[in-house]
Protein backbone atom coordinates (compact mmCIF):
# COMPACT_ATOMS: atom_id res chain seq x y z
CA UNK A 1 0.00 0.00 0.00
CA UNK A 2 1.43 3.41 -0.99
CA UNK A 3 2.10 5.74 1.94
CA UNK A 4 -0.05 8.78 1.25
CA UNK A 5 1.17 10.35 4.48
CA UNK A 6 4.16 9.99 6.75
CA UNK A 7 3.73 7.16 9.27
CA UNK A 8 6.30 6.71 12.04
CA UNK A 9 6.49 3.45 13.96
CA UNK A 10 9.06 1.24 15.67
CA UNK A 11 10.36 0.11 12.29
CA UNK A 12 10.96 3.59 10.87
CA UNK A 13 14.51 4.26 9.70
CA UNK A 14 15.97 7.68 10.49
CA UNK A 15 18.07 9.88 8.23
CA UNK A 16 18.83 13.50 8.99
CA UNK A 17 20.61 16.76 8.29
CA UNK A 18 23.21 18.43 10.51
CA UNK A 19 24.06 22.07 9.92
CA UNK A 20 23.99 25.61 11.23
CA UNK A 21 21.73 27.17 10.06
CA UNK A 22 19.26 24.60 8.70
CA UNK A 23 15.84 26.25 9.24
CA UNK A 24 15.26 27.07 5.56
CA UNK A 25 16.58 23.80 4.11
CA UNK A 26 14.29 22.06 1.57
CA UNK A 27 16.00 18.71 2.30
CA UNK A 28 13.44 17.30 4.79
CA UNK A 29 10.57 18.01 2.41
CA UNK A 30 12.40 16.52 -0.59
CA UNK A 31 13.47 13.33 1.17
CA UNK A 32 10.22 12.69 3.00
CA UNK A 33 8.20 13.10 -0.20
CA UNK A 34 10.63 10.71 -1.87
CA UNK A 35 10.26 8.15 0.92
CA UNK A 36 6.47 8.32 0.74
CA UNK A 37 6.34 8.00 -3.04
CA UNK A 38 8.53 4.87 -2.96
CA UNK A 39 6.71 3.39 0.05
CA UNK A 40 9.84 3.34 2.19
CA UNK A 41 9.48 3.42 5.97
CA UNK A 42 12.07 6.17 6.38
CA UNK A 43 11.92 9.63 7.90
CA UNK A 44 14.29 12.60 7.44
CA UNK A 45 14.72 15.26 10.12
CA UNK A 46 16.97 18.30 10.42
CA UNK A 47 19.00 19.28 13.47
CA UNK A 48 20.80 22.55 14.12
CA UNK A 49 24.26 21.56 15.33
CA UNK A 50 27.11 23.96 16.03
CA UNK A 51 30.75 23.22 15.22
CA UNK A 52 31.43 22.55 18.88
CA UNK A 53 28.58 20.03 19.05
CA UNK A 54 29.31 18.17 15.81
CA UNK A 55 31.49 15.37 17.18
CA UNK A 56 29.01 14.49 19.92
CA UNK A 57 26.08 14.72 17.51
CA UNK A 58 27.71 12.27 15.09
CA UNK A 59 28.62 9.87 17.88
CA UNK A 60 25.03 10.05 19.12
CA UNK A 61 23.60 9.31 15.68
CA UNK A 62 25.96 6.35 15.35
CA UNK A 63 24.87 5.02 18.75
CA UNK A 64 21.21 5.41 17.80
CA UNK A 65 21.78 3.44 14.61
CA UNK A 66 20.58 6.06 12.13
CA UNK A 67 20.96 4.89 8.53
CA UNK A 68 22.68 8.07 7.41
CA UNK A 69 22.85 11.82 7.49
CA UNK A 70 23.82 14.88 5.49
CA UNK A 71 26.20 17.54 6.71
CA UNK A 72 25.94 21.06 5.39
CA UNK A 73 27.50 24.44 6.14
CA UNK A 74 29.73 24.76 8.17
CA UNK A 75 30.47 21.05 8.73
CA UNK A 76 31.47 19.57 5.37
CA UNK A 77 35.21 19.66 5.99
CA UNK A 78 35.43 19.01 9.73
CA UNK A 79 33.06 16.01 9.45
CA UNK A 80 35.87 14.13 7.68
CA UNK A 81 37.48 13.64 11.09
CA UNK A 82 34.51 11.75 12.47
CA UNK A 83 33.92 9.06 9.83
CA UNK A 84 35.72 5.75 9.34
CA UNK A 85 36.39 6.02 5.61
CA UNK A 86 35.65 8.28 2.64
CA UNK A 87 35.32 7.83 -1.12
CA UNK A 88 37.90 9.05 -3.64
CA UNK A 89 35.85 12.10 -4.66
CA UNK A 90 35.69 13.26 -1.05
CA UNK A 91 39.44 12.79 -0.81
CA UNK A 92 39.94 15.04 -3.84
CA UNK A 93 37.60 17.71 -2.47
CA UNK A 94 38.52 17.50 1.19
CA UNK A 95 34.87 17.57 2.25
CA UNK A 96 31.82 15.32 2.58
CA UNK A 97 28.10 16.02 2.53
CA UNK A 98 26.67 12.52 3.05
CA UNK A 99 27.37 9.79 5.59
CA UNK A 100 26.16 6.20 5.39
CA UNK A 101 26.07 4.10 8.57
CA UNK A 102 26.87 0.47 7.74
CA UNK A 103 26.62 -1.55 10.94
CA UNK A 104 28.40 1.10 13.00
CA UNK A 105 30.97 2.04 10.36
CA UNK A 106 30.53 5.54 8.98
CA UNK A 107 31.27 6.00 5.27
CA UNK A 108 31.64 9.59 4.08
CA UNK A 109 30.66 10.51 0.52
CA UNK A 110 30.36 13.75 -1.44
CA UNK A 111 27.28 13.81 -3.68
CA UNK A 112 27.76 17.51 -4.46
CA UNK A 113 29.95 16.57 -7.43
CA UNK A 114 27.33 14.39 -9.11
CA UNK A 115 24.73 16.92 -7.99
CA UNK A 116 26.58 19.59 -9.93
CA UNK A 117 27.50 17.53 -12.99
CA UNK A 118 24.26 15.57 -13.58
CA UNK A 119 22.15 18.59 -14.64
CA UNK A 120 24.82 19.41 -17.23
CA UNK A 121 24.72 15.87 -18.57
CA UNK A 122 20.92 15.79 -18.48
CA UNK A 123 20.92 18.88 -20.68
CA UNK A 124 23.52 17.38 -23.08
CA UNK A 125 26.02 20.15 -22.35
CA UNK A 126 29.44 19.27 -23.84
CA UNK A 127 32.15 19.80 -21.23
CA UNK A 128 35.40 18.47 -22.66
CA UNK A 129 38.07 21.14 -23.11
CA UNK A 130 35.71 23.97 -22.12
CA UNK A 131 37.13 27.03 -20.39
CA UNK A 132 35.45 27.63 -17.05
CA UNK A 133 35.09 30.81 -15.02
CA UNK A 134 34.37 30.04 -11.36
CA UNK A 135 33.10 32.75 -9.01
CA UNK A 136 33.94 31.97 -5.39
CA UNK A 137 36.30 29.60 -3.61
CA UNK A 138 34.28 27.84 -0.92
CA UNK A 139 33.31 24.19 -0.55
CA UNK A 140 30.86 24.32 -3.44
CA UNK A 141 33.52 25.74 -5.74
CA UNK A 142 35.77 22.80 -4.82
CA UNK A 143 33.04 20.33 -5.79
CA UNK A 144 32.35 22.11 -9.08
CA UNK A 145 36.02 22.21 -10.07
CA UNK A 146 36.59 18.54 -9.22
CA UNK A 147 33.48 17.55 -11.16
CA UNK A 148 34.48 19.57 -14.21
CA UNK A 149 38.06 18.24 -14.16
CA UNK A 150 36.68 14.70 -14.10
CA UNK A 151 34.72 15.63 -17.24
CA UNK A 152 37.95 16.79 -18.97
CA UNK A 153 37.72 20.51 -18.29
CA UNK A 154 41.24 21.57 -17.35
CA UNK A 155 41.35 25.34 -17.95
CA UNK A 156 39.94 27.52 -15.15
CA UNK A 157 39.80 31.09 -13.97
CA UNK A 158 38.76 31.65 -10.35
CA UNK A 159 37.61 35.08 -9.23
CA UNK A 160 37.19 35.78 -5.53
CA UNK A 161 36.99 38.87 -3.36
CA UNK A 162 39.73 37.28 -1.25
CA UNK A 163 42.25 35.76 -3.71
CA UNK A 164 44.28 34.30 -0.85
CA UNK A 165 41.36 31.96 -0.08
CA UNK A 166 41.25 30.86 -3.70
CA UNK A 167 45.01 30.23 -3.62
CA UNK A 168 44.60 28.06 -0.53
CA UNK A 169 41.81 26.06 -2.21
CA UNK A 170 43.82 25.58 -5.40
CA UNK A 171 46.92 24.56 -3.46
CA UNK A 172 44.90 21.75 -1.86
CA UNK A 173 43.18 20.64 -5.07
CA UNK A 174 46.39 20.55 -7.10
CA UNK A 175 47.72 17.87 -4.75
CA UNK A 176 44.83 15.68 -5.91
CA UNK A 177 43.92 16.66 -9.48
CA UNK A 178 45.62 18.29 -12.46
CA UNK A 179 44.25 21.49 -13.98
CA UNK A 180 45.38 24.90 -15.20
CA UNK A 181 44.09 27.92 -13.31
CA UNK A 182 44.43 31.68 -13.03
CA UNK A 183 43.28 33.41 -9.85
CA UNK A 184 42.23 37.03 -9.70
CA UNK A 185 40.31 39.54 -7.62
CA UNK A 186 36.57 39.48 -8.26
CA UNK A 187 35.65 42.88 -9.68
CA UNK A 188 33.99 44.20 -12.83
CA UNK A 189 37.28 44.81 -14.64
CA UNK A 190 38.48 41.23 -14.15
CA UNK A 191 35.04 39.85 -15.00
CA UNK A 192 35.21 41.78 -18.25
CA UNK A 193 38.73 40.49 -18.95
CA UNK A 194 38.01 36.83 -18.29
CA UNK A 195 34.40 36.25 -19.33
CA UNK A 196 35.04 37.10 -22.97
CA UNK A 197 36.90 33.84 -23.63
CA UNK A 198 35.03 31.61 -21.16
CA UNK A 199 32.58 28.92 -22.21
CA UNK A 200 31.06 28.17 -18.80
CA UNK A 201 30.43 30.52 -15.89
CA UNK A 202 29.60 29.09 -12.47
CA UNK A 203 28.49 31.26 -9.57
CA UNK A 204 29.25 29.57 -6.23
CA UNK A 205 29.06 32.81 -4.20
CA UNK A 206 26.02 33.77 -2.07
CA UNK A 207 25.41 36.80 -4.29
CA UNK A 208 21.82 36.54 -5.47
CA UNK A 209 20.43 34.83 -2.37
CA UNK A 210 19.04 36.48 0.75
CA UNK A 211 20.03 39.13 1.80
CA UNK A 212 21.58 39.83 -1.63
CA UNK A 213 18.41 39.11 -3.63
CA UNK A 214 18.17 41.28 -6.72
CA UNK A 215 21.93 41.52 -7.18
CA UNK A 216 23.91 39.76 -9.91
CA UNK A 217 27.61 38.95 -9.51
CA UNK A 218 27.99 39.65 -13.23
CA UNK A 219 26.75 42.84 -14.93
CA UNK A 220 24.09 42.27 -17.58
CA UNK A 221 26.20 43.73 -20.38
CA UNK A 222 28.94 41.09 -19.95
CA UNK A 223 26.65 38.13 -20.61
CA UNK A 224 26.23 36.75 -24.11
CA UNK A 225 24.37 34.13 -26.12
CA UNK A 226 27.12 31.52 -26.41
CA UNK A 227 27.73 31.23 -22.64
CA UNK A 228 26.51 28.56 -20.28
CA UNK A 229 25.61 30.20 -16.96
CA UNK A 230 25.21 27.93 -13.91
CA UNK A 231 24.09 29.60 -10.67
CA UNK A 232 24.23 27.25 -7.68
CA UNK A 233 22.02 29.62 -5.65
CA UNK A 234 18.64 27.87 -5.44
CA UNK A 235 16.56 30.49 -3.62
CA UNK A 236 15.18 32.46 -5.33
CA UNK A 237 14.80 29.95 -8.17
CA UNK A 238 15.35 32.70 -10.74
CA UNK A 239 18.24 34.77 -9.47
CA UNK A 240 19.15 38.09 -11.02
CA UNK A 241 22.11 36.36 -12.71
CA UNK A 242 19.81 33.76 -14.29
CA UNK A 243 17.42 36.52 -15.34
CA UNK A 244 20.22 38.49 -17.02
CA UNK A 245 21.60 35.34 -18.69
CA UNK A 246 18.21 34.43 -20.12
CA UNK A 247 17.80 37.98 -21.43
CA UNK A 248 21.16 37.58 -23.20
CA UNK A 249 20.05 34.28 -24.74
CA UNK A 250 22.58 32.23 -22.78
CA UNK A 251 22.00 28.63 -21.76
CA UNK A 252 21.27 28.41 -18.02
CA UNK A 253 21.25 25.81 -15.25
CA UNK A 254 19.30 26.70 -12.09
CA UNK A 255 20.65 26.00 -8.62
CA UNK A 256 17.68 23.87 -7.61
CA UNK A 257 18.77 21.25 -10.16
CA UNK A 258 22.01 20.74 -8.25
CA UNK A 259 20.07 20.73 -4.97
CA UNK A 260 17.76 17.95 -6.14
CA UNK A 261 20.49 15.93 -7.83
CA UNK A 262 22.78 15.84 -4.79
CA UNK A 263 19.82 14.89 -2.59
CA UNK A 264 18.97 12.05 -4.97
CA UNK A 265 22.50 10.73 -4.59
CA UNK A 266 22.13 10.62 -0.80
CA UNK A 267 18.69 9.02 -1.08
CA UNK A 268 20.04 6.15 -3.19
CA UNK A 269 23.03 5.56 -0.90
CA UNK A 270 20.79 5.24 2.17
CA UNK A 271 17.94 3.23 0.67
CA UNK A 272 19.53 1.20 -2.13
CA UNK A 273 16.69 2.43 -4.34
CA UNK A 274 16.61 4.83 -7.26
CA UNK A 275 15.54 8.26 -6.11
CA UNK A 276 12.19 9.56 -7.42
CA UNK A 277 13.70 12.66 -9.04
CA UNK A 278 10.43 14.02 -10.36
CA UNK A 279 8.74 13.88 -6.96
CA UNK A 280 11.73 15.41 -5.19
CA UNK A 281 12.05 18.17 -7.79
CA UNK A 282 8.36 19.10 -7.57
CA UNK A 283 8.56 19.17 -3.78
CA UNK A 284 11.67 21.36 -3.83
CA UNK A 285 10.05 23.84 -6.20
CA UNK A 286 6.91 23.98 -4.04
CA UNK A 287 9.03 24.69 -0.96
CA UNK A 288 10.95 27.33 -2.89
CA UNK A 289 7.69 29.02 -3.84
CA UNK A 290 7.39 28.09 -7.53
Secondary structure, DSSP 8 states (H G I E B T S, - for coil): ---SS----TT-EEEEEEESS-TT-SHHHHHHHHHHHTT--EEEEEEE--GGGHHHHHHHHHHHT-SEEEE-TT-TTGGGGGSSEE-HHHHHHT--SEEEEETTEEEEE--HHHHHHHHHHHTT---TT-EEEEE--SHHHHHHHHHHHHTT--EEEEEESSHHHHHHHHHHHTTT---EEEEEE-SHHHHHHHHTT-SEEEE-SSTTSTTSTT--SS-GGG--TT-EEEE---SSSS-HHHHHHHHHT-EEE-HHHHHHHHHHHHHHHHHSS---HHHHHHHHHHHTT-
